[in-house]
Amino acid sequence: MISDRKLEHLLICKNYDVNYKDKTTGFEDIELIHRALPEVHKEEIDISTEVFGKKLESPLFITAITGGHPAAKDINKELATVAEDKQIGLGLGSQRAAIVHPELKDTYDVVRENAPSALVLGNIGAPQSDLAEKAVEILDSDILAIHLNPLQEAIQPEGDLDARGYIDSIAEICKSVKVPVMAKETGTGISAEDAKTLEKAGVSFIDIEGAGGTSWAAVETYRADDRYMGELFWDWGIPTAVSTAEVVNSVDVPVVSSGGIRSGLDAAKAIALGADAVGMALPALKGAYEGQEALVQMVERFNESLRIAMFLVGASNIEELKNSNLIIKGETKNWLEARGFDTKDYARM
């Protein structure tokens, strides 16, 4: 049943419109301040980062979306090959299916076979502390991601609706595994309060995965007999720009900004807000279905548009980009200020 559900998820993401309808990421409210005198050489801009334990040639993560069905094997091979070639981070879907059904293990083994030196993230759910060590072992992962998906669980027919004890389970996982742990949402964002709680529980990284990109309520709507709840909560969540700003200003662990990131310009805005890297899932999945050439083009376009954005703000590396000037306006400004964050700090005057 798990395997069939994973296949349905892949096919729905490939063939249907699963984007948020009315809610956006909020990045349209983030304006980087143009520098007429950038004083940098574009071709010498360094977009690499080392804050996740391995040097990444780009701050791009392909974030979790695949795994748990034989059909995912070829997709994971394509993603792993590109991650290795371009030295970017690669996250996989939940590994529960492979642990419960060992015959699916090769859908994950294919990753290390094709990405022996890339940064690879394993993945289990918050209540699955008993699976943590096995998940790391199966994937030989550098980081173990713990996914948080209460909205998806609430909408899907077979969802787990008992969220009690998540924090204790996460703390136990952080203590039991030998690799750093990343807490990650699945498309509805993380608030400042929850980020602080996760940091106290022992996580080393947070991937906010905000609202505005793929809606997992939408994905589950296409699977449901009664679509009322999925339609009602289709646009639920904290916009990615808002969640990014809240979390980076509330914790001292590296943060990945994901959820509707579609270009290096989006990434530049997220990093200027304080993120250390960004994640993309749906564009990578669709690229994998098209083949290596499409995936490589996606990564290269991302990297080039990031470099251009950095050139235009006079940033020669990621750290300088994190300290570049920006203006927050519109609904994103209203949201952050209502939550007690001073958006003028980003003007850095």
C-alpha positions in Angstrom: 0.0 0.0 0.0 2.9 2.4 0.8 4.5 1.6 -2.5 1.3 2.2 -4.5 0.8 5.5 -2.7 4.3 6.7 -3.6 3.7 5.9 -7.3 0.4 7.8 -7.2 2.3 10.8 -5.7 4.9 10.7 -8.5 2.3 10.5 -11.3 0.1 13.2 -9.8 3.1 15.5 -9.5 4.1 14.8 -13.0 0.7 15.1 -14.7 -1.5 17.4 -12.6 -1.3 21.0 -11.5 -0.4 20.7 -7.8 0.8 24.3 -7.3 -0.8 26.6 -4.7 -3.7 28.5 -6.3 -3.9 31.9 -4.7 -1.0 31.9 -2.2 2.4 32.8 -3.4 5.9 32.2 -2.0 6.1 35.9 -1.1 9.4 36.4 -3.0 7.7 39.0 -5.2 7.7 41.2 -2.1 11.5 40.9 -1.7 13.5 43.5 -3.6 17.2 43.2 -3.8 18.9 46.6 -3.9 20.6 47.0 -7.3 24.3 48.1 -7.3 25.2 50.3 -10.3 28.8 49.9 -9.1 29.0 46.2 -8.1 32.8 46.1 -8.0 32.9 42.3 -8.7 33.9 40.1 -11.7 30.9 38.0 -12.6 33.1 35.1 -13.7 34.9 35.0 -10.4 31.7 34.9 -8.2 31.9 31.9 -5.9 28.5 30.2 -5.3 29.9 27.3 -3.3 29.1 26.6 0.3 30.4 24.3 3.0 28.0 24.6 5.9 26.4 21.2 5.5 29.5 19.1 6.1 30.6 18.7 2.5 31.6 21.4 -0.1 28.7 22.1 -2.4 29.5 23.7 -5.7 26.1 25.5 -5.6 23.7 26.2 -2.7 21.1 24.0 -4.4 19.5 21.0 -2.9 17.3 18.7 -4.9 14.8 18.1 -2.0 12.8 15.0 -1.2 10.0 13.8 -3.4 10.9 10.3 -4.7 11.3 6.8 -3.3 9.4 3.8 -2.2 8.3 2.4 -5.6 10.1 0.5 -8.3 9.3 3.4 -10.7 11.4 5.7 -8.6 14.6 3.8 -9.3 15.2 5.4 -12.7 14.3 8.8 -11.4 16.6 8.5 -8.5 19.4 7.4 -10.8 18.9 10.5 -12.9 18.9 12.8 -9.9 21.9 11.1 -8.3 24.0 11.3 -11.5 23.3 15.1 -11.8 23.9 15.7 -8.1 27.3 13.9 -8.4 28.3 15.8 -11.6 27.2 19.2 -10.3 28.1 18.5 -6.6 24.8 19.7 -5.2 22.8 18.2 -2.3 20.3 15.5 -3.0 17.4 14.5 -0.7 15.2 11.4 -1.2 11.6 10.6 -0.2 10.7 8.7 2.9 12.7 5.5 3.4 10.0 3.8 5.4 8.8 1.8 2.4 12.3 0.4 1.8 12.7 -0.6 5.4 9.3 -2.2 5.7 9.6 -3.8 2.2 13.3 -4.7 1.6 12.5 -5.5 -2.1 12.3 -1.8 -2.6 15.8 -1.1 -1.2 17.4 -0.9 -4.7 15.3 2.2 -5.4 17.6 3.9 -2.8 20.8 1.9 -3.4 20.9 3.4 -6.9 21.7 6.8 -5.3 25.1 6.0 -3.8 26.0 3.9 -6.8 25.7 7.0 -9.0 26.5 9.7 -6.4 29.4 8.3 -4.3 30.7 11.7 -3.2 27.6 13.9 -3.3 25.8 15.2 -0.2 22.9 12.8 0.3 20.0 13.2 2.7 18.1 10.3 4.1 14.4 10.7 5.1 12.0 9.3 7.7 8.9 10.6 9.5 9.0 12.3 12.9 7.4 9.3 14.8 9.6 6.7 13.1 12.5 6.8 15.6 12.9 3.0 15.4 13.8 3.4 11.7 16.4 6.1 12.0 19.6 4.1 12.2 18.5 1.7 9.4 17.5 4.7 7.2 21.0 6.1 7.5 22.6 2.7 6.8 20.5 2.0 3.7 21.4 5.2 2.0 24.8 5.8 3.6 23.4 9.3 4.1 25.4 12.3 5.2 22.4 13.9 6.9 19.1 12.4 8.1 16.1 14.5 7.3 13.0 14.1 9.5 9.9 15.2 7.5 7.0 17.0 9.1 3.7 16.8 7.1 0.7 17.3 9.3 -1.4 18.8 6.5 -0.7 15.9 4.2 -1.5 13.4 6.9 -4.8 15.2 7.7 -5.9 15.1 4.0 -4.8 11.7 2.8 -7.1 8.8 3.3 -4.6 6.7 5.2 -3.0 9.6 7.2 -1.5 9.3 10.6 -3.5 11.8 12.7 -1.8 11.3 16.1 1.0 13.9 16.3 1.6 13.5 20.0 5.2 12.9 20.9 6.8 14.2 17.8 9.3 16.4 19.7 10.4 13.5 22.0 10.8 11.3 18.9 12.9 13.9 17.1 15.1 14.4 20.2 15.6 10.6 20.4 16.6 10.4 16.7 19.1 13.2 17.1 20.8 11.3 19.9 20.6 7.9 18.3 22.1 8.5 14.8 25.7 9.2 14.0 25.0 11.8 11.3 23.5 15.4 11.7 19.7 15.6 11.6 17.7 18.0 9.5 14.0 18.8 10.3 12.1 19.6 7.2 8.5 20.6 6.4 6.8 19.4 3.2 5.4 22.6 1.8 3.5 24.5 4.5 6.4 26.2 6.3 7.9 26.4 9.8 7.2 29.1 12.2 9.7 30.8 14.5 8.2 29.0 17.5 8.5 25.6 16.0 12.0 26.3 14.7 13.2 27.2 18.3 11.6 23.9 19.6 13.4 21.9 16.9 16.7 23.5 17.7 16.3 22.7 21.3 15.4 19.1 20.4 18.9 18.8 18.8 18.4 19.2 15.1 21.5 20.5 13.2 19.7 22.0 10.2 16.2 23.2 9.3 14.6 23.1 5.8 11.5 25.3 6.1 9.7 24.2 2.9 7.2 27.0 2.8 3.9 27.5 1.0 3.7 28.8 -2.5 5.1 25.9 -4.5 3.8 22.3 -4.5 0.7 21.9 -2.3 0.6 18.4 -0.8 -3.1 19.1 0.1 -3.5 19.4 -3.7 -1.7 16.1 -4.3 -3.9 14.3 -1.8 -7.0 16.0 -3.3 -6.4 14.1 -6.5 -6.3 10.8 -4.5 -9.3 11.4 -2.4 -12.9 10.2 -3.1 -14.2 13.3 -1.4 -12.2 16.4 -2.5 -13.8 18.9 -0.1 -11.1 19.0 2.5 -8.2 19.0 0.0 -9.8 21.9 -1.9 -10.5 23.8 1.4 -6.9 23.5 2.6 -5.2 23.7 -0.8 -3.6 27.0 0.1 -2.8 26.4 3.7 0.6 27.4 5.1 3.3 30.0 5.8 4.7 31.5 2.6 8.3 30.6 1.9 9.7 34.1 2.2 7.9 34.6 5.5 9.0 31.3 6.9 12.6 31.8 5.8 12.8 35.2 7.5 11.1 34.0 10.7 13.4 31.0 11.1 16.7 32.5 10.2 16.0 35.3 12.8 15.1 32.8 15.5 17.7 30.0 15.5 21.4 29.5 15.2 21.5 26.5 12.9 21.9 26.6 9.1 18.6 27.0 7.2 17.5 25.7 3.8 14.8 27.8 2.1 12.5 25.7 -0.2 8.9 25.7 -1.4 8.3 27.3 -4.7 12.0 28.2 -5.5 12.1 28.2 -9.2 15.3 30.2 -10.2 18.6 31.5 -9.0 16.9 34.9 -8.5 14.5 33.3 -6.0 17.5 31.7 -4.4 19.3 35.0 -4.2 16.4 36.5 -2.4 16.1 33.6 0.0 19.8 33.7 0.8 19.7 37.5 1.3 17.0 36.9 3.8 19.5 34.7 5.7 19.1 31.1 4.2 22.3 29.1 3.7 21.0 27.1 0.8 17.8 26.5 -1.2 15.8 23.5 -2.3 13.9 22.5 -5.4 11.7 19.4 -5.8 9.0 19.5 -8.4 11.2 21.1 -11.2 13.8 18.4 -10.5 11.2 15.6 -10.7 9.8 16.9 -13.9 13.4 17.3 -15.3 14.2 13.7 -14.3 11.2 12.5 -16.3 12.6 14.4 -19.3 16.1 13.0 -18.9 19.7 14.0 -18.1 19.9 16.9 -20.5 16.8 18.6 -19.0 18.1 18.2 -15.5 21.6 19.5 -16.3 20.0 22.5 -18.0 17.9 23.2 -14.9 20.9 23.2 -12.6 23.0 25.3 -15.0 20.3 27.9 -15.5 19.8 28.0 -11.7 23.5 28.6 -11.2 23.8 31.2 -13.9 20.8 33.2 -12.7 22.1 33.1 -9.2 25.5 34.4 -10.4 23.8 37.3 -12.3 21.7 38.2 -9.2 24.9 38.2 -7.1 26.7 40.3 -9.7 23.9 42.9 -9.6 24.1 43.3 -5.9 27.9 43.2 -5.7 28.2 39.9 -3.9 31.3 37.8 -4.7 30.3 34.8 -2.5 27.4 33.4 -0.6 28.3 35.1 2.7 28.4 38.5 1.0 25.0 37.8 -0.6 23.6 37.0 2.9 24.6 40.5 4.0 23.3 42.3 0.9 20.6 45.0 1.2 17.0 44.4 0.4 13.5 45.8 1.0 10.5 43.8 2.2 7.2 45.1 1.1 3.5 44.1 0.7 1.9 41.2 2.4 5.3 39.7 3.4 6.1 42.9 5.3 2.7 43.0 6.9 3.0 39.4 8.0 6.5 39.7 9.5 5.8 42.9 11.3 2.6 41.6 12.7 4.7 38.7 14.1 7.2 41.1 15.7 10.0 41.1 13.2 11.5 44.4 12.1 11.8 44.3 8.3 13.9 47.5 8.3 16.8 45.5 9.6 17.2 44.0 6.1 17.8 47.5 4.5 21.1 47.4 6.4 21.5 51.2 6.2 
